[in-house]
Every structure is written in structure tokens, then in C-alpha cells.
């Protein structure tokens, strides 16, 4: 007896499962819900057919077995083309909780008087909507030729198209410019194209140029890998890595095509390649004018030899002796390219500032209660877009009154020989005037806006 088809599937999860979430009344050997698996048969040679089954959670009969000599694989399944032969088999039953210990042999069915090429199919007729939710496993499908004394096992290829991502993930630098998401197909249909959408399912579409869903097409008969191209945006800003996820959806065409469940997602990590320029951004002047609290300001200075994109940088104030920063004081800088050797000024009150410093316009007005509204005894930090403290004036947790970081009714200006920021306060880097003196670090010399001492927008001039 020659084994025309012999499929021993029981090597989890390769055995075939028909489950209660299977679509009712569809021809399935469950590879994924909604897909079909048909066993090809050469009826000119095939004499017998058999299989094994095992049921679980049985609350009704769910399995039917059919054959067809007229069905075309590429065609839609028409029940009128199929003959029900279920009653000829012993099918596992009676296991009301878990699966039985052994698969049940179906007994052989003889194909009498059939010819040509056709198919055997299994149909699951249960489903939650019908109230029958029995689970069924099928194994050891065998089709044999009784006229041949040899029994060479021939394993038939699954008759369906599988679509998947070639890889599960990758990481690219934001300077990579472009990247191609590769999608592959196994067993493409000889006559019908297969299409699938590559959908971005995460946020951050702006990191790849505002991505919109792309459809890839596998021409009929072609197993060539297809691609969806994306453009990676280099924003020239120091920030965290960006993680993007894509999913294959909306599969159409092919040979009863399915998306491979464990290869339908792809993760792309875009790593930031921007660095803070040498020297970098620092706090260069802080003002608490003796004659006009509305004219307070903070000046930042780009001490590097490169432009700095300020978007994502932030400032925050620690009020008096608070060890935690005042949340309402936090200000995140707007998109602005600060040229090398240039300043950026923040102030609370536009009218007061511009009246006090008639030749200067602040770059950012932040309103009352912000980081620039210090009365001279607070502490201020500058953070880069990654949230790292780059520069600091004062000692968070210590009230500035009577210390080397008091500038009440006065001014603190960074000395011209200071090359860059420091995350630890160093009084020797500053010249400070206030309404009281602190030995060797603060001069008792209140400053008014009319004195011509404040220099917003012109550090080191």
C-alpha cells in the first residue's frame, strides 16, 4: 500500500485544532481563524482515507468530513460541490472537560469509483453563536493507494499563502534617512495577486515624515520580497530614542492567504544621534531689579562654536529652601536655533521689560510666577532635552539669603572667562550684586534698571 499523503502533525502546535472561536460552517483545519486548509487528493490513485481525532469540552458534535472532485483550489468554496462522508468515521467524543488521553482512529474510508484531482476537507460546524463550543484536534491524516505494495510517505505542502514581515525588529540611527520594511510571502497564488497593508500602530509618525499606510503587492506567481519605504526624520535635537510599531493588516487575494500570527508585527527603534555641542548652553545672567520686579529676566548663552536647537530644553526654579522644584515655574523652550555666541532672554512681563530695556526685546515672555520671577533667594536649573541638569545657579534645598547665591534686588552675571555650564554651583564663576553683602562672593550694591548695569542679550560685551 502506497501512502499518497501522510501527515503526522502532532508536535505542538502543529497538530490541527478546531476550536470554538472558529467561524461556524467554514472549511477549516485551523491554522488561524478564518483560513482554510484542504488536503489534495489524486482520486485516480487514492483508495482509502483515514485520520485521528481528539475532543475536549464536548457539548455537541462539531466536525464534518467532506470530499470534492470538482472544487478548484483558487475558487470560492461552494458547499454544493462537496459530499459529506462524516458518518463513515469514528470521531472522538465524550470528553467533557479536558482532552482525552489518546487520539481516536477514524477507521478507513474507501474512495470507490472516484477519479481526477480533488480535495478532502474538514468543516467545523460549532461556534459560540450556535451554542456548541466543542474543541477538536486532528492528527495523522492518511490517504493510501491499495494497489501499490510500497508505502513511501509523501508530505503535501500546505495549500495557502503565508504573509509576514521578514524581520521582527531593527534599530536605525536618525541619520539613516530611509529604511525599507521587508514583507515576504510563501506559496503565492499562481493566478491571483496578494496585497497587504503595512500600518503604523504607534504614535510618533512625525519621526518618519508623517507616515501613512502603504499597501504592498505580491504579483501572482511571485515570491519576491516586497517593501514599504519610510523616511526617517533627523530633527537635530537631543532627545530620547523613538520606538515605532507596524502591523500587517487587510490581507486580500492569494491562495486562501493568511498573515502569520507571530510575524505580523515589526518594531523600528530610531536612535538619536544628536549631541550637546562642546561648551553648550549655560545661564549667563539673572536679574531682580531693585526698582522694578516686572523687569526680572534670565539670559542664556550659547558658549559653543555650533548652533544649538533649543526645542526641548527647560528651566525650573527651586523656591527658597525647597528641595523640590516648583512645578509651576517649569518652562520648556520653544523651537529656536540659537547661533554660536548668541543669547536667549526670558522675561515675565513684556511691557515692563521693554520699558526698562528700551533697545532689547526678550525672546520669550513666560508670564508671572515663572522661572524668571525669582526675588533673589531661589535656585535655578537648566536641563537639556534628555532631562539632564546641565547648569545650575544656587544650591537646591538651600535658601539663598545670606549665601553666595543671593542676588535679591540685584544681579548675578556669569564671568566672561567661564567657558561652559556646570551642574554644580561654583560661586567663583559669578559676579553677584545684592542688597546685602556676603564675604568674598556677594557685593552689597542693589541694581536699578536705570543704572545701565543689566545687559540682557549681550553677554560678555
C-alpha positions in Angstrom: 0.0 0.0 0.0 1.5 3.3 -1.1 0.9 6.3 1.2 -0.1 9.0 -1.3 -0.5 11.5 1.5 0.6 11.1 5.1 0.7 14.0 7.5 1.7 13.3 11.1 1.1 16.6 12.7 1.2 16.0 16.5 4.2 18.2 17.5 2.6 21.1 19.3 1.4 23.4 17.8 1.5 21.6 14.5 -1.5 19.3 15.1 -4.7 20.7 13.8 -7.1 22.3 16.2 -10.7 23.1 15.6 -11.8 25.5 18.4 -15.0 27.2 19.5 -13.9 30.6 18.1 -13.7 29.2 14.6 -16.1 30.7 12.2 -19.1 28.4 12.0 -19.7 26.4 8.8 -16.4 27.1 7.2 -14.0 24.6 5.8 -11.1 24.6 8.2 -8.2 22.8 9.7 -7.4 25.6 12.0 -4.1 27.3 11.1 -5.6 30.7 12.0 -9.2 31.7 12.4 -10.8 32.3 9.0 -8.2 30.4 7.0 -8.8 27.1 5.0 -6.7 24.0 4.7 -7.6 21.5 2.1 -6.0 18.1 1.6 -5.2 17.5 -2.1 -6.2 14.0 -3.4 -5.4 12.2 -6.7 -8.5 10.1 -6.8 -7.1 8.0 -9.7 -4.6 6.6 -7.2 -6.3 7.1 -3.8 -8.2 4.2 -2.4 -8.5 4.9 1.3 -8.6 7.9 3.7 -8.2 8.0 7.5 -7.2 10.3 10.3 -7.2 10.5 14.1 -9.2 12.9 16.3 -9.4 14.1 19.9 -12.1 16.2 21.5 -12.4 18.4 24.6 -15.0 20.4 26.4 -17.6 18.5 24.4 -21.1 19.9 24.3 -22.1 18.7 20.9 -20.9 17.4 17.5 -18.8 19.9 15.6 -16.8 18.1 13.0 -17.8 17.1 9.5 -15.6 15.5 6.8 -16.2 16.1 3.1 -14.7 15.5 -0.3 -14.9 17.1 -3.7 -13.9 16.1 -7.2 -14.9 19.4 -8.8 -13.6 22.1 -6.5 -10.8 24.4 -7.9 -8.3 25.4 -5.3 -8.4 29.1 -6.3 -12.2 29.2 -6.3 -14.6 30.2 -3.6 -15.8 27.1 -1.7 -19.3 26.1 -2.7 -20.9 23.6 -0.3 -22.8 22.2 -3.3 -19.5 20.8 -4.7 -18.8 18.7 -1.6 -20.0 15.3 -0.4 -20.4 14.7 3.3 -18.8 11.5 4.5 -18.8 12.1 8.2 -20.9 9.2 9.1 -18.3 6.8 7.9 -15.8 7.7 10.6 -15.3 7.1 14.3 -14.8 10.7 15.7 -13.6 11.3 19.2 -16.4 12.3 21.6 -17.4 12.3 25.3 -14.5 14.3 26.7 -16.5 17.0 28.6 -13.6 18.7 30.4 -10.0 18.4 29.1 -8.7 16.5 26.1 -8.8 12.7 26.1 -5.5 10.8 26.7 -5.3 9.3 23.2 -6.3 10.2 19.7 -9.1 8.1 18.3 -8.6 6.3 15.0 -11.3 7.2 12.5 -11.2 3.9 10.6 -10.5 3.9 6.8 -12.9 5.2 4.2 -12.8 3.8 0.7 -12.9 6.1 -2.3 -15.0 3.9 -4.7 -15.3 4.9 -8.3 -13.8 8.4 -7.9 -11.3 9.9 -10.5 -9.4 13.0 -11.2 -7.9 15.5 -8.7 -9.9 16.8 -5.8 -9.8 17.6 -2.1 -10.8 16.3 1.3 -11.9 19.0 3.8 -12.8 19.2 7.4 -15.6 21.6 8.5 -16.2 23.0 12.0 -20.0 23.5 12.4 -19.9 24.7 16.0 -19.2 28.2 17.4 -20.3 30.3 20.3 -23.1 31.8 18.3 -24.6 28.3 17.8 -24.0 27.3 21.5 -21.8 24.4 20.5 -18.2 25.0 21.6 -16.5 21.6 21.5 -12.8 21.7 20.7 -11.4 19.2 18.3 -7.8 18.1 17.4 -7.0 16.2 14.2 -3.8 14.2 13.5 -2.3 11.6 11.3 -4.2 12.3 8.0 -3.5 9.4 5.6 -4.5 8.8 2.0 -3.3 5.5 0.5 -3.1 3.5 -2.8 -4.0 -0.1 -2.1 -2.7 -1.3 -5.5 0.9 -0.5 -4.6 2.8 -2.6 -2.1 5.3 0.1 -1.2 4.5 2.9 1.3 6.6 5.9 0.6 5.5 8.8 2.8 4.8 12.0 0.8 4.0 15.1 2.8 1.9 17.6 0.9 2.7 21.3 1.2 0.1 23.4 2.9 -2.2 24.9 0.3 -2.4 28.5 1.5 -0.3 31.7 1.1 1.5 33.0 4.2 2.5 36.7 4.5 4.8 38.0 7.2 7.5 40.5 8.0 11.0 39.3 7.1 12.3 40.6 10.5 10.7 41.3 13.8 12.7 44.5 14.7 15.7 46.7 13.9 17.4 49.8 15.2 18.5 52.6 13.0 20.1 56.0 13.6 18.0 59.0 12.8 20.7 59.9 10.2 19.9 56.8 8.2 17.4 58.8 6.1 15.5 55.9 4.7 14.6 52.3 5.6 12.6 49.6 3.9 10.3 47.3 5.8 10.5 43.9 4.1 7.4 41.7 3.7 7.6 38.2 2.3 5.1 35.6 1.0 5.3 31.8 1.0 3.3 29.9 -1.7 1.9 32.8 -3.7 -1.1 32.1 -5.8 -0.3 31.4 -9.5 -3.2 33.4 -10.8 -4.2 36.0 -8.1 -2.2 38.9 -6.7 -1.8 39.2 -2.9 -1.9 42.6 -1.2 -1.4 43.6 2.4 -1.3 46.9 4.2 1.7 48.0 6.3 0.1 50.0 9.1 1.8 52.2 11.7 0.1 51.3 15.0 2.1 53.5 17.3 2.5 57.3 17.8 5.4 59.4 16.6 4.6 59.4 12.9 6.5 62.7 12.6 9.7 60.8 13.3 9.2 59.2 9.8 7.9 62.1 7.9 4.2 61.7 8.8 3.9 58.1 7.6 0.6 56.9 6.0 -0.4 53.3 5.5 1.3 51.6 2.5 0.0 48.6 0.5 2.5 46.1 -0.8 1.6 43.9 -3.7 2.8 40.4 -4.4 2.2 39.7 -8.1 0.6 36.3 -8.9 3.2 33.6 -9.0 5.9 35.7 -7.4 7.6 35.0 -4.1 9.8 38.1 -4.3 10.1 40.1 -1.1 8.2 43.4 -1.2 9.0 46.6 0.7 7.3 49.6 2.3 9.7 52.5 2.4 9.9 55.0 5.2 11.8 58.3 5.6 13.5 58.9 8.9 13.4 62.5 10.1 16.6 63.9 11.6 15.4 66.7 13.9 18.8 67.8 15.0 17.5 67.8 18.6 18.9 65.9 21.5 16.1 63.6 22.6 15.2 60.0 23.6 15.1 57.1 21.1 11.8 56.7 19.3 10.1 53.3 19.1 7.7 52.7 16.2 5.5 49.6 15.7 4.0 48.4 12.4 1.4 45.7 11.8 0.3 43.8 8.7 -3.4 44.2 8.1 -6.1 43.9 5.5 -4.8 40.9 3.6 -6.5 40.4 0.2 -6.1 37.8 -2.6 -3.6 35.0 -2.8 -4.3 31.3 -2.2 -6.6 31.4 0.9 -3.9 33.8 2.3 -3.1 34.2 6.0 -0.9 36.6 7.9 1.5 34.7 10.1 0.4 35.5 13.6 3.8 35.6 15.2 5.4 37.6 12.4 2.7 40.3 11.8 4.4 43.0 13.9 7.6 44.9 13.3 9.4 47.3 15.7 11.6 50.0 14.5 13.8 51.9 17.1 15.2 55.2 15.8 18.2 56.1 17.9 19.1 59.8 18.5 22.5 60.8 17.1 22.4 64.4 18.3 24.8 65.5 21.0 25.1 68.7 23.0 27.8 70.9 21.5 31.0 71.4 23.4 30.7 74.3 25.7 27.0 74.2 25.2 24.2 76.3 26.7 24.5 78.0 30.1 22.8 80.5 32.4 24.7 83.8 31.8 22.7 86.5 33.7 19.8 86.6 36.2 18.2 89.9 37.2 16.0 91.0 40.1 16.0 94.8 39.6 15.7 96.9 42.8 13.3 99.3 41.2 11.1 97.1 39.0 10.2 93.5 39.8 8.4 93.3 36.5 11.7 93.7 34.6 13.2 90.5 36.0 14.8 88.2 33.4 17.1 85.2 32.8 19.6 85.2 30.0 21.0 82.0 28.4 24.2 82.0 26.4 25.5 79.6 23.7 29.2 79.3 24.6 29.9 76.7 21.9 31.1 77.1 18.4 28.0 75.5 16.9 24.3 76.4 16.7 22.0 74.8 19.3 18.4 73.9 18.8 16.6 75.0 21.9 13.4 73.0 21.5 13.0 70.6 24.4 15.5 72.5 26.8 13.9 73.6 30.0 14.4 75.7 33.1 13.0 75.3 36.6 13.1 77.2 39.9 13.6 75.9 43.5 11.8 78.4 45.7 13.7 79.5 48.8 14.9 76.4 50.6 12.7 73.9 48.8 14.4 70.6 47.9 11.8 70.0 45.2 11.4 72.4 42.2 8.3 74.5 41.9 6.2 72.8 39.2 4.5 75.9 38.1 7.9 77.5 37.4 9.0 75.0 34.8 9.3 76.4 31.3 10.1 74.4 28.2 11.8 76.3 25.5 10.2 76.8 22.1 11.7 75.7 18.8 14.6 78.2 18.2 18.0 77.9 16.7 20.5 79.7 18.9 23.6 80.7 17.0 27.1 80.2 18.4 28.0 83.1 20.8 24.4 84.3 21.0 22.0 84.8 23.9 18.4 83.9 24.6 16.4 86.0 27.1 13.3 85.0 29.1 11.2 87.5 31.0 7.8 87.6 32.8 6.3 90.9 31.8 6.7 92.2 28.3 5.6 95.7 28.9 7.8 96.2 32.0 10.8 94.5 30.3 10.6 96.6 27.1 10.1 99.8 29.1 13.2 99.1 31.2 15.5 97.9 28.4 14.3 100.0 25.5 16.8 98.6 23.0 16.1 94.9 23.7 13.2 92.5 23.0 13.1 89.3 25.1 13.0 86.0 23.1 10.3 84.5 25.3 7.7 86.0 27.7 6.5 83.5 30.2 4.1 85.3 32.5 4.1 85.8 36.2 5.2 83.0 38.6 7.6 81.5 36.1 11.2 80.6 36.4 12.5 84.2 35.8 10.3 85.6 38.6 12.8 84.9 41.4 13.2 87.5 44.1 16.9 86.8 44.5 17.0 83.9 47.0 15.9 81.0 44.8 17.8 78.4 42.9 17.6 77.7 39.1 18.5 74.7 37.0 18.9 74.4 33.2 18.1 70.9 31.7 18.7 69.5 28.2 16.0 67.7 26.2 17.0 64.4 27.8 16.1 65.8 31.2 19.7 66.1 32.4 20.8 69.0 34.6 23.4 70.9 32.5 23.8 74.1 34.5 22.7 75.5 37.9 22.7 78.7 39.8 22.5 78.2 43.6 22.1 75.1 45.7 18.7 73.4 45.6 17.4 72.9 49.1 19.2 75.9 50.5 17.7 79.4 50.8 19.9 81.9 49.0 19.6 84.6 51.7 23.0 85.3 53.2 24.8 82.8 50.9 27.0 83.1 47.8 23.9 82.7 45.6 21.8 85.6 46.9 21.0 88.3 44.3 18.0 90.0 45.8 17.4 93.5 44.3 20.4 92.9 42.2 22.1 90.9 39.5 24.1 87.7 39.0 26.2 87.6 35.8 28.5 84.8 34.6 32.1 85.8 34.4 33.5 86.3 30.8 36.2 83.6 31.3 33.7 80.8 32.0 33.7 78.5 29.0 30.6 76.4 29.7 27.9 75.2 32.1 28.3 73.4 35.3 25.8 71.1 37.0 27.3 72.0 40.4 27.2 75.7 41.5 30.6 77.4 41.7 30.4 81.0 43.2 33.8 81.8 41.6 32.1 81.7 38.2 29.8 84.6 39.1 29.8 88.3 39.9 26.8 89.0 42.1 25.3 92.2 43.5 22.5 92.3 46.0 21.0 94.4 48.8 23.4 92.8 51.3 26.9 91.5 51.3 28.4 88.1 51.7 32.1 88.0 52.2 34.1 87.4 49.1 31.1 86.4 46.9 28.3 89.0 47.0 28.7 92.7 46.8 26.2 94.9 48.7 25.2 97.0 45.7 21.5 97.0 44.7 21.0 97.5 41.0 18.3 99.6 39.3 17.2 99.3 35.7 18.3 102.9 35.2 21.9 102.2 36.3 22.8 100.7 32.9 24.3 97.6 34.6 21.9 95.0 33.3 22.9 93.7 29.9 20.1 91.4 28.6 21.0 90.0 25.2 24.7 91.0 25.2 26.7 88.6 27.3 30.5 89.3 27.5 30.1 92.6 25.8 
